[in-house]
Amino acid sequence: MLTHHEVATLLRLSDAERRLQELDAEVLALSRYELVEIAWRDDGDISTLKLTGRGRELARRLSRDSDGV
């Protein structure tokens, strides 16, 4: 089960206009759950963080559910 911090991070990443640049505990957890993909540059820094298909589907469902509340 995701924590409320992990859910918030997932929804922030689902916004195509915003990208997180830090690796915090929530991003690492989402990566372990295969909801977020971390791309690394050759120098070891983060290139991009993006949602996987599973992550996009979960964010879509969470967003849809919150629209009706």
Distance bins in CASP14 RR format, pairs under 12 A and 6 or more apart:
PFRMAT RR
TARGET T0000
AUTHOR 0000-0000-0000
RMODE 2
METHOD distances of the structure
MODEL  1
1 7 0 0 0 0 1 0 0 0 0 0 0
1 29 0 0 0 0 0 1 0 0 0 0 0
1 33 0 0 0 0 0 1 0 0 0 0 0
2 8 0 0 0 0 1 0 0 0 0 0 0
2 9 0 0 0 0 1 0 0 0 0 0 0
2 10 1 0 0 1 0 0 0 0 0 0 0
2 11 0 0 0 0 0 1 0 0 0 0 0
2 26 0 0 0 0 1 0 0 0 0 0 0
2 29 1 0 0 1 0 0 0 0 0 0 0
2 30 1 0 0 1 0 0 0 0 0 0 0
2 32 0 0 0 0 0 1 0 0 0 0 0
2 33 1 0 0 1 0 0 0 0 0 0 0
2 35 0 0 0 0 1 0 0 0 0 0 0
2 36 0 0 0 0 0 1 0 0 0 0 0
2 54 0 0 0 0 0 1 0 0 0 0 0
2 55 0 0 0 0 0 1 0 0 0 0 0
2 58 0 0 0 0 1 0 0 0 0 0 0
2 59 0 0 0 0 0 1 0 0 0 0 0
2 62 0 0 0 0 1 0 0 0 0 0 0
3 9 0 0 0 0 1 0 0 0 0 0 0
3 10 0 0 0 0 0 1 0 0 0 0 0
3 25 0 0 0 0 1 0 0 0 0 0 0
3 26 1 0 0 1 0 0 0 0 0 0 0
3 29 1 0 0 1 0 0 0 0 0 0 0
3 30 0 0 0 0 0 1 0 0 0 0 0
3 33 0 0 0 0 0 1 0 0 0 0 0
4 10 0 0 0 0 0 1 0 0 0 0 0
4 11 0 0 0 0 0 1 0 0 0 0 0
4 26 0 0 0 0 1 0 0 0 0 0 0
4 62 0 0 0 0 0 1 0 0 0 0 0
5 11 0 0 0 0 0 1 0 0 0 0 0
5 12 0 0 0 0 0 1 0 0 0 0 0
5 24 0 0 0 0 1 0 0 0 0 0 0
5 25 1 0 0 1 0 0 0 0 0 0 0
5 26 1 0 1 0 0 0 0 0 0 0 0
5 27 0 0 0 0 0 1 0 0 0 0 0
5 28 0 0 0 0 0 1 0 0 0 0 0
5 29 0 0 0 0 1 0 0 0 0 0 0
5 30 0 0 0 0 0 1 0 0 0 0 0
6 12 0 0 0 0 0 1 0 0 0 0 0
6 13 0 0 0 0 0 1 0 0 0 0 0
6 24 0 0 0 0 0 1 0 0 0 0 0
6 25 0 0 0 0 1 0 0 0 0 0 0
6 26 1 0 1 0 0 0 0 0 0 0 0
6 27 0 0 0 0 1 0 0 0 0 0 0
6 28 0 0 0 0 1 0 0 0 0 0 0
6 29 1 0 1 0 0 0 0 0 0 0 0
6 30 1 0 1 0 0 0 0 0 0 0 0
6 31 0 0 0 0 0 1 0 0 0 0 0
6 32 0 0 0 0 0 1 0 0 0 0 0
6 33 0 0 0 0 1 0 0 0 0 0 0
6 35 0 0 0 0 1 0 0 0 0 0 0
6 36 0 0 0 0 1 0 0 0 0 0 0
6 55 0 0 0 0 0 1 0 0 0 0 0
6 58 0 0 0 0 0 1 0 0 0 0 0
6 59 0 0 0 0 0 1 0 0 0 0 0
6 62 0 0 0 0 0 1 0 0 0 0 0
7 13 0 0 0 0 0 1 0 0 0 0 0
7 14 0 0 0 0 0 1 0 0 0 0 0
7 26 0 0 0 0 1 0 0 0 0 0 0
7 29 0 0 0 0 0 1 0 0 0 0 0
7 30 0 0 0 0 1 0 0 0 0 0 0
7 33 0 0 0 0 0 1 0 0 0 0 0
7 35 0 0 0 0 0 1 0 0 0 0 0
7 55 0 0 0 0 0 1 0 0 0 0 0
7 58 0 0 0 0 1 0 0 0 0 0 0
7 59 0 0 0 0 1 0 0 0 0 0 0
7 61 0 0 0 0 0 1 0 0 0 0 0
7 62 1 0 0 1 0 0 0 0 0 0 0
7 63 0 0 0 0 0 1 0 0 0 0 0
7 65 0 0 0 0 0 1 0 0 0 0 0
7 66 0 0 0 0 0 1 0 0 0 0 0
8 14 0 0 0 0 0 1 0 0 0 0 0
8 15 0 0 0 0 0 1 0 0 0 0 0
8 20 0 0 0 0 0 1 0 0 0 0 0
8 24 0 0 0 0 0 1 0 0 0 0 0
8 26 1 0 0 1 0 0 0 0 0 0 0
8 27 0 0 0 0 0 1 0 0 0 0 0
8 30 0 0 0 0 0 1 0 0 0 0 0
8 59 0 0 0 0 0 1 0 0 0 0 0
8 62 0 0 0 0 0 1 0 0 0 0 0
8 66 0 0 0 0 0 1 0 0 0 0 0
9 15 0 0 0 0 0 1 0 0 0 0 0
9 18 0 0 0 0 0 1 0 0 0 0 0
9 19 0 0 0 0 0 1 0 0 0 0 0
9 20 1 0 0 1 0 0 0 0 0 0 0
9 22 0 0 0 0 0 1 0 0 0 0 0
9 23 0 0 0 0 0 1 0 0 0 0 0
9 24 1 0 0 1 0 0 0 0 0 0 0
9 25 0 0 0 0 1 0 0 0 0 0 0
9 26 1 0 1 0 0 0 0 0 0 0 0
9 27 1 0 0 1 0 0 0 0 0 0 0
9 28 0 0 0 0 0 1 0 0 0 0 0
9 29 0 0 0 0 1 0 0 0 0 0 0
9 30 1 0 0 1 0 0 0 0 0 0 0
9 31 0 0 0 0 0 1 0 0 0 0 0
9 33 0 0 0 0 0 1 0 0 0 0 0
9 35 0 0 0 0 1 0 0 0 0 0 0
9 36 0 0 0 0 1 0 0 0 0 0 0
9 49 0 0 0 0 1 0 0 0 0 0 0
9 51 0 0 0 0 0 1 0 0 0 0 0
9 55 0 0 0 0 0 1 0 0 0 0 0
9 58 0 0 0 0 0 1 0 0 0 0 0
9 59 0 0 0 0 0 1 0 0 0 0 0
9 62 0 0 0 0 0 1 0 0 0 0 0
10 20 0 0 0 0 0 1 0 0 0 0 0
10 26 0 0 0 0 1 0 0 0 0 0 0
10 27 0 0 0 0 1 0 0 0 0 0 0
10 29 0 0 0 0 1 0 0 0 0 0 0
10 30 1 0 1 0 0 0 0 0 0 0 0
10 31 0 0 0 0 0 1 0 0 0 0 0
10 33 0 0 0 0 1 0 0 0 0 0 0
10 34 0 0 0 0 0 1 0 0 0 0 0
10 35 1 0 0 1 0 0 0 0 0 0 0
10 36 1 0 0 1 0 0 0 0 0 0 0
10 49 0 0 0 0 0 1 0 0 0 0 0
10 50 0 0 0 0 0 1 0 0 0 0 0
10 51 1 0 0 1 0 0 0 0 0 0 0
10 52 0 0 0 0 0 1 0 0 0 0 0
10 53 0 0 0 0 0 1 0 0 0 0 0
10 54 0 0 0 0 0 1 0 0 0 0 0
10 55 1 0 0 1 0 0 0 0 0 0 0
10 56 0 0 0 0 1 0 0 0 0 0 0
10 57 0 0 0 0 0 1 0 0 0 0 0
10 58 1 0 0 1 0 0 0 0 0 0 0
10 59 1 0 1 0 0 0 0 0 0 0 0
10 60 0 0 0 0 0 1 0 0 0 0 0
10 61 0 0 0 0 0 1 0 0 0 0 0
10 62 1 0 0 1 0 0 0 0 0 0 0
10 63 0 0 0 0 0 1 0 0 0 0 0
11 18 0 0 0 0 0 1 0 0 0 0 0
11 20 0 0 0 0 0 1 0 0 0 0 0
11 26 0 0 0 0 0 1 0 0 0 0 0
11 30 0 0 0 0 0 1 0 0 0 0 0
11 35 0 0 0 0 0 1 0 0 0 0 0
11 36 0 0 0 0 0 1 0 0 0 0 0
11 51 0 0 0 0 0 1 0 0 0 0 0
11 55 0 0 0 0 0 1 0 0 0 0 0
11 56 0 0 0 0 0 1 0 0 0 0 0
11 58 0 0 0 0 1 0 0 0 0 0 0
11 59 1 0 1 0 0 0 0 0 0 0 0
11 60 0 0 0 0 0 1 0 0 0 0 0
11 61 0 0 0 0 0 1 0 0 0 0 0
11 62 1 0 0 1 0 0 0 0 0 0 0
11 63 1 0 0 1 0 0 0 0 0 0 0
11 64 0 0 0 0 0 1 0 0 0 0 0
11 65 0 0 0 0 0 1 0 0 0 0 0
11 66 0 0 0 0 1 0 0 0 0 0 0
12 18 1 0 0 1 0 0 0 0 0 0 0
12 19 0 0 0 0 1 0 0 0 0 0 0
12 20 1 0 0 1 0 0 0 0 0 0 0
12 21 0 0 0 0 0 1 0 0 0 0 0
12 22 0 0 0 0 0 1 0 0 0 0 0
12 24 0 0 0 0 0 1 0 0 0 0 0
12 26 0 0 0 0 1 0 0 0 0 0 0
12 27 0 0 0 0 0 1 0 0 0 0 0
12 30 0 0 0 0 0 1 0 0 0 0 0
12 36 0 0 0 0 0 1 0 0 0 0 0
12 49 0 0 0 0 1 0 0 0 0 0 0
12 51 0 0 0 0 0 1 0 0 0 0 0
12 59 0 0 0 0 1 0 0 0 0 0 0
12 62 0 0 0 0 0 1 0 0 0 0 0
12 63 0 0 0 0 0 1 0 0 0 0 0
13 19 1 0 0 1 0 0 0 0 0 0 0
13 20 1 0 0 1 0 0 0 0 0 0 0
13 21 0 0 0 0 0 1 0 0 0 0 0
13 22 0 0 0 0 0 1 0 0 0 0 0
13 24 0 0 0 0 0 1 0 0 0 0 0
13 26 0 0 0 0 1 0 0 0 0 0 0
13 27 0 0 0 0 1 0 0 0 0 0 0
13 30 1 0 0 1 0 0 0 0 0 0 0
13 31 0 0 0 0 0 1 0 0 0 0 0
13 35 0 0 0 0 1 0 0 0 0 0 0
13 36 1 0 0 1 0 0 0 0 0 0 0
13 37 0 0 0 0 0 1 0 0 0 0 0
13 38 0 0 0 0 0 1 0 0 0 0 0
13 48 0 0 0 0 0 1 0 0 0 0 0
13 49 1 0 0 1 0 0 0 0 0 0 0
13 50 1 0 0 1 0 0 0 0 0 0 0
13 51 1 0 1 0 0 0 0 0 0 0 0
13 52 0 0 0 0 0 1 0 0 0 0 0
13 53 0 0 0 0 0 1 0 0 0 0 0
13 55 0 0 0 0 1 0 0 0 0 0 0
13 56 0 0 0 0 1 0 0 0 0 0 0
13 58 0 0 0 0 0 1 0 0 0 0 0
13 59 1 0 0 1 0 0 0 0 0 0 0
13 62 0 0 0 0 0 1 0 0 0 0 0
14 20 0 0 0 0 0 1 0 0 0 0 0
14 30 0 0 0 0 0 1 0 0 0 0 0
14 35 0 0 0 0 0 1 0 0 0 0 0
14 36 0 0 0 0 0 1 0 0 0 0 0
14 49 0 0 0 0 0 1 0 0 0 0 0
14 50 0 0 0 0 1 0 0 0 0 0 0
14 51 1 0 1 0 0 0 0 0 0 0 0
14 52 0 0 0 0 0 1 0 0 0 0 0
14 53 0 0 0 0 0 1 0 0 0 0 0
14 55 1 0 0 1 0 0 0 0 0 0 0
14 56 1 0 0 1 0 0 0 0 0 0 0
14 57 0 0 0 0 0 1 0 0 0 0 0
14 58 0 0 0 0 1 0 0 0 0 0 0
14 59 1 1 0 0 0 0 0 0 0 0 0
14 60 1 0 0 1 0 0 0 0 0 0 0
14 61 0 0 0 0 0 1 0 0 0 0 0
14 62 0 0 0 0 1 0 0 0 0 0 0
14 63 1 0 0 1 0 0 0 0 0 0 0
14 64 0 0 0 0 0 1 0 0 0 0 0
14 66 0 0 0 0 0 1 0 0 0 0 0
15 49 0 0 0 0 0 1 0 0 0 0 0
15 50 0 0 0 0 0 1 0 0 0 0 0
15 51 0 0 0 0 0 1 0 0 0 0 0
15 56 0 0 0 0 0 1 0 0 0 0 0
15 59 0 0 0 0 1 0 0 0 0 0 0
15 63 0 0 0 0 1 0 0 0 0 0 0
16 50 0 0 0 0 1 0 0 0 0 0 0
16 51 0 0 0 0 1 0 0 0 0 0 0
16 56 0 0 0 0 0 1 0 0 0 0 0
16 59 0 0 0 0 0 1 0 0 0 0 0
18 49 0 0 0 0 0 1 0 0 0 0 0
18 50 0 0 0 0 0 1 0 0 0 0 0
18 51 0 0 0 0 0 1 0 0 0 0 0
19 27 0 0 0 0 0 1 0 0 0 0 0
19 36 0 0 0 0 0 1 0 0 0 0 0
19 38 0 0 0 0 0 1 0 0 0 0 0
19 39 0 0 0 0 0 1 0 0 0 0 0
19 46 0 0 0 0 1 0 0 0 0 0 0
19 47 0 0 0 0 0 1 0 0 0 0 0
19 48 1 0 0 1 0 0 0 0 0 0 0
19 49 1 0 0 1 0 0 0 0 0 0 0
19 50 0 0 0 0 1 0 0 0 0 0 0
19 51 0 0 0 0 0 1 0 0 0 0 0
20 26 0 0 0 0 1 0 0 0 0 0 0
20 27 1 0 0 1 0 0 0 0 0 0 0
20 28 0 0 0 0 0 1 0 0 0 0 0
20 30 0 0 0 0 0 1 0 0 0 0 0
20 31 0 0 0 0 0 1 0 0 0 0 0
20 36 0 0 0 0 1 0 0 0 0 0 0
20 38 0 0 0 0 0 1 0 0 0 0 0
20 46 0 0 0 0 1 0 0 0 0 0 0
20 48 0 0 0 0 1 0 0 0 0 0 0
20 49 1 0 1 0 0 0 0 0 0 0 0
20 50 0 0 0 0 0 1 0 0 0 0 0
20 51 0 0 0 0 0 1 0 0 0 0 0
21 27 0 0 0 0 0 1 0 0 0 0 0
21 38 0 0 0 0 0 1 0 0 0 0 0
21 45 0 0 0 0 1 0 0 0 0 0 0
21 46 1 0 0 1 0 0 0 0 0 0 0
21 47 0 0 0 0 0 1 0 0 0 0 0
21 48 0 0 0 0 1 0 0 0 0 0 0
21 49 1 0 0 1 0 0 0 0 0 0 0
22 28 0 0 0 0 0 1 0 0 0 0 0
22 38 0 0 0 0 0 1 0 0 0 0 0
22 45 0 0 0 0 0 1 0 0 0 0 0
22 46 1 0 0 1 0 0 0 0 0 0 0
22 49 0 0 0 0 1 0 0 0 0 0 0
23 29 0 0 0 0 0 1 0 0 0 0 0
23 30 0 0 0 0 0 1 0 0 0 0 0
23 31 0 0 0 0 1 0 0 0 0 0 0
23 36 0 0 0 0 0 1 0 0 0 0 0
23 38 1 0 0 1 0 0 0 0 0 0 0
23 39 0 0 0 0 0 1 0 0 0 0 0
23 40 0 0 0 0 0 1 0 0 0 0 0
23 44 0 0 0 0 0 1 0 0 0 0 0
23 45 0 0 0 0 0 1 0 0 0 0 0
23 46 1 0 0 1 0 0 0 0 0 0 0
23 47 0 0 0 0 0 1 0 0 0 0 0
23 48 0 0 0 0 0 1 0 0 0 0 0
23 49 0 0 0 0 1 0 0 0 0 0 0
24 30 0 0 0 0 0 1 0 0 0 0 0
24 31 0 0 0 0 0 1 0 0 0 0 0
24 36 0 0 0 0 0 1 0 0 0 0 0
24 38 0 0 0 0 0 1 0 0 0 0 0
24 46 0 0 0 0 0 1 0 0 0 0 0
24 49 0 0 0 0 0 1 0 0 0 0 0
25 31 0 0 0 0 0 1 0 0 0 0 0
25 32 0 0 0 0 0 1 0 0 0 0 0
26 32 0 0 0 0 0 1 0 0 0 0 0
26 33 0 0 0 0 0 1 0 0 0 0 0
26 35 0 0 0 0 0 1 0 0 0 0 0
26 36 0 0 0 0 1 0 0 0 0 0 0
26 49 0 0 0 0 0 1 0 0 0 0 0
27 33 0 0 0 0 0 1 0 0 0 0 0
27 35 0 0 0 0 1 0 0 0 0 0 0
27 36 1 0 0 1 0 0 0 0 0 0 0
27 37 0 0 0 0 0 1 0 0 0 0 0
27 38 1 0 0 1 0 0 0 0 0 0 0
27 46 0 0 0 0 1 0 0 0 0 0 0
27 48 0 0 0 0 0 1 0 0 0 0 0
27 49 1 0 0 1 0 0 0 0 0 0 0
27 50 0 0 0 0 0 1 0 0 0 0 0
27 51 0 0 0 0 0 1 0 0 0 0 0
28 35 0 0 0 0 0 1 0 0 0 0 0
28 36 0 0 0 0 1 0 0 0 0 0 0
28 38 0 0 0 0 1 0 0 0 0 0 0
28 46 0 0 0 0 0 1 0 0 0 0 0
28 49 0 0 0 0 0 1 0 0 0 0 0
29 35 0 0 0 0 1 0 0 0 0 0 0
29 36 0 0 0 0 1 0 0 0 0 0 0
29 38 0 0 0 0 0 1 0 0 0 0 0
30 36 1 1 0 0 0 0 0 0 0 0 0
30 37 0 0 0 0 1 0 0 0 0 0 0
30 38 0 0 0 0 1 0 0 0 0 0 0
30 49 0 0 0 0 1 0 0 0 0 0 0
30 50 0 0 0 0 0 1 0 0 0 0 0
30 51 0 0 0 0 1 0 0 0 0 0 0
30 52 0 0 0 0 1 0 0 0 0 0 0
30 54 0 0 0 0 1 0 0 0 0 0 0
30 55 1 0 0 1 0 0 0 0 0 0 0
30 58 0 0 0 0 1 0 0 0 0 0 0
30 59 0 0 0 0 0 1 0 0 0 0 0
31 37 1 0 0 1 0 0 0 0 0 0 0
31 38 1 0 1 0 0 0 0 0 0 0 0
31 39 0 0 0 0 0 1 0 0 0 0 0
31 40 0 0 0 0 0 1 0 0 0 0 0
31 46 0 0 0 0 0 1 0 0 0 0 0
31 49 0 0 0 0 1 0 0 0 0 0 0
31 50 0 0 0 0 0 1 0 0 0 0 0
31 51 0 0 0 0 0 1 0 0 0 0 0
31 52 0 0 0 0 1 0 0 0 0 0 0
31 54 0 0 0 0 0 1 0 0 0 0 0
31 55 0 0 0 0 0 1 0 0 0 0 0
32 38 0 0 0 0 0 1 0 0 0 0 0
32 52 0 0 0 0 0 1 0 0 0 0 0
33 51 0 0 0 0 0 1 0 0 0 0 0
33 52 0 0 0 0 1 0 0 0 0 0 0
33 53 0 0 0 0 0 1 0 0 0 0 0
33 54 1 0 0 1 0 0 0 0 0 0 0
33 55 0 0 0 0 1 0 0 0 0 0 0
33 58 0 0 0 0 1 0 0 0 0 0 0
34 51 0 0 0 0 0 1 0 0 0 0 0
34 52 1 0 1 0 0 0 0 0 0 0 0
34 53 0 0 0 0 1 0 0 0 0 0 0
34 54 1 0 1 0 0 0 0 0 0 0 0
34 55 0 0 0 0 1 0 0 0 0 0 0
34 56 0 0 0 0 0 1 0 0 0 0 0
34 57 0 0 0 0 0 1 0 0 0 0 0
34 58 0 0 0 0 0 1 0 0 0 0 0
35 49 0 0 0 0 0 1 0 0 0 0 0
35 50 0 0 0 0 0 1 0 0 0 0 0
35 51 1 0 0 1 0 0 0 0 0 0 0
35 52 1 0 1 0 0 0 0 0 0 0 0
35 53 0 0 0 0 1 0 0 0 0 0 0
35 54 1 0 1 0 0 0 0 0 0 0 0
35 55 1 0 1 0 0 0 0 0 0 0 0
35 56 0 0 0 0 1 0 0 0 0 0 0
35 57 0 0 0 0 1 0 0 0 0 0 0
35 58 1 0 0 1 0 0 0 0 0 0 0
35 59 0 0 0 0 1 0 0 0 0 0 0
35 62 0 0 0 0 0 1 0 0 0 0 0
36 46 0 0 0 0 0 1 0 0 0 0 0
36 48 0 0 0 0 0 1 0 0 0 0 0
36 49 1 0 1 0 0 0 0 0 0 0 0
36 50 1 0 0 1 0 0 0 0 0 0 0
36 51 1 0 0 1 0 0 0 0 0 0 0
36 52 1 0 0 1 0 0 0 0 0 0 0
36 53 0 0 0 0 0 1 0 0 0 0 0
36 54 0 0 0 0 1 0 0 0 0 0 0
36 55 1 0 0 1 0 0 0 0 0 0 0
36 56 0 0 0 0 0 1 0 0 0 0 0
36 58 0 0 0 0 0 1 0 0 0 0 0
36 59 0 0 0 0 0 1 0 0 0 0 0
37 46 0 0 0 0 0 1 0 0 0 0 0
37 47 0 0 0 0 0 1 0 0 0 0 0
37 48 0 0 0 0 1 0 0 0 0 0 0
37 49 1 0 0 1 0 0 0 0 0 0 0
37 50 1 0 1 0 0 0 0 0 0 0 0
37 51 1 0 0 1 0 0 0 0 0 0 0
37 52 1 0 1 0 0 0 0 0 0 0 0
37 53 0 0 0 0 1 0 0 0 0 0 0
37 54 0 0 0 0 0 1 0 0 0 0 0
37 55 0 0 0 0 1 0 0 0 0 0 0
37 56 0 0 0 0 0 1 0 0 0 0 0
38 44 0 0 0 0 0 1 0 0 0 0 0
38 45 0 0 0 0 0 1 0 0 0 0 0
38 46 1 0 0 1 0 0 0 0 0 0 0
38 47 0 0 0 0 1 0 0 0 0 0 0
38 48 1 0 0 1 0 0 0 0 0 0 0
38 49 1 0 1 0 0 0 0 0 0 0 0
38 50 0 0 0 0 1 0 0 0 0 0 0
38 51 0 0 0 0 0 1 0 0 0 0 0
38 52 0 0 0 0 0 1 0 0 0 0 0
39 45 0 0 0 0 0 1 0 0 0 0 0
39 46 1 0 0 1 0 0 0 0 0 0 0
39 47 1 0 1 0 0 0 0 0 0 0 0
39 48 1 0 1 0 0 0 0 0 0 0 0
39 49 1 0 0 1 0 0 0 0 0 0 0
39 50 1 0 0 1 0 0 0 0 0 0 0
39 52 0 0 0 0 0 1 0 0 0 0 0
40 46 1 0 0 1 0 0 0 0 0 0 0
40 47 1 0 0 1 0 0 0 0 0 0 0
40 48 0 0 0 0 1 0 0 0 0 0 0
40 49 0 0 0 0 0 1 0 0 0 0 0
41 47 1 0 1 0 0 0 0 0 0 0 0
41 48 0 0 0 0 1 0 0 0 0 0 0
49 55 0 0 0 0 0 1 0 0 0 0 0
50 56 0 0 0 0 1 0 0 0 0 0 0
50 59 0 0 0 0 0 1 0 0 0 0 0
51 57 0 0 0 0 1 0 0 0 0 0 0
51 58 0 0 0 0 1 0 0 0 0 0 0
51 59 1 0 0 1 0 0 0 0 0 0 0
51 60 0 0 0 0 1 0 0 0 0 0 0
51 62 0 0 0 0 0 1 0 0 0 0 0
52 58 0 0 0 0 1 0 0 0 0 0 0
52 59 0 0 0 0 0 1 0 0 0 0 0
53 59 0 0 0 0 1 0 0 0 0 0 0
53 60 0 0 0 0 1 0 0 0 0 0 0
54 60 0 0 0 0 0 1 0 0 0 0 0
54 61 0 0 0 0 0 1 0 0 0 0 0
55 61 0 0 0 0 1 0 0 0 0 0 0
55 62 0 0 0 0 1 0 0 0 0 0 0
55 63 0 0 0 0 0 1 0 0 0 0 0
56 62 0 0 0 0 0 1 0 0 0 0 0
56 63 0 0 0 0 0 1 0 0 0 0 0
57 63 0 0 0 0 0 1 0 0 0 0 0
57 64 0 0 0 0 0 1 0 0 0 0 0
58 64 0 0 0 0 0 1 0 0 0 0 0
58 65 0 0 0 0 0 1 0 0 0 0 0
59 65 0 0 0 0 0 1 0 0 0 0 0
59 66 0 0 0 0 0 1 0 0 0 0 0
60 66 0 0 0 0 0 1 0 0 0 0 0
60 67 0 0 0 0 0 1 0 0 0 0 0
61 67 0 0 0 0 0 1 0 0 0 0 0
62 68 0 0 0 0 0 1 0 0 0 0 0
62 69 0 0 0 0 0 1 0 0 0 0 0
63 69 0 0 0 0 0 1 0 0 0 0 0
END
